[in-house]
């Protein structure tokens, strides 16, 4: 299992951590941001296909910022999958 840490931009969360093994997401967690919502995202994505998660989350907007914590997670996962 490979672990990743990502520093998001333009959102309230300050750090995103997750693991990928066999193309699946695990241990998604956020530091800062909307605690309850971000915990729920982590629970919903546990064991999910990483590429599918990117498709679902990429482009989600928060309050007209052009991004969101979910979008930042998608970007981080996409980057990790490219490695």
FENGI-V60035 format. One record per backbone hydrogen bond with DSSP energy under -1.0 kcal/mol. CO is the residue of the C=O (numbers start at 1). NH is the residue of the N-H. If there is no record, write none. Layout:
# FENGI-V60035
co=CO nh=NH
co=CO nh=NH
This chain:
# FENGI-V60035
co=2 nh=20
co=4 nh=18
co=6 nh=16
co=15 nh=31
co=16 nh=6
co=17 nh=29
co=18 nh=4
co=19 nh=26
co=20 nh=2
co=21 nh=24
co=23 nh=50
co=24 nh=21
co=25 nh=47
co=26 nh=19
co=29 nh=17
co=31 nh=14
co=31 nh=15
co=33 nh=35
co=34 nh=38
co=35 nh=39
co=36 nh=40
co=37 nh=41
co=38 nh=42
co=39 nh=43
co=40 nh=44
co=41 nh=45
co=45 nh=48
co=48 nh=25
co=49 nh=53
co=50 nh=54
co=51 nh=55
co=52 nh=56
co=53 nh=57
co=54 nh=58
co=57 nh=60
co=62 nh=65
co=67 nh=62
co=68 nh=72
co=69 nh=73
co=70 nh=74
co=71 nh=75
co=72 nh=76
co=73 nh=77
co=74 nh=78
co=75 nh=79
co=76 nh=80
co=77 nh=81
co=78 nh=82
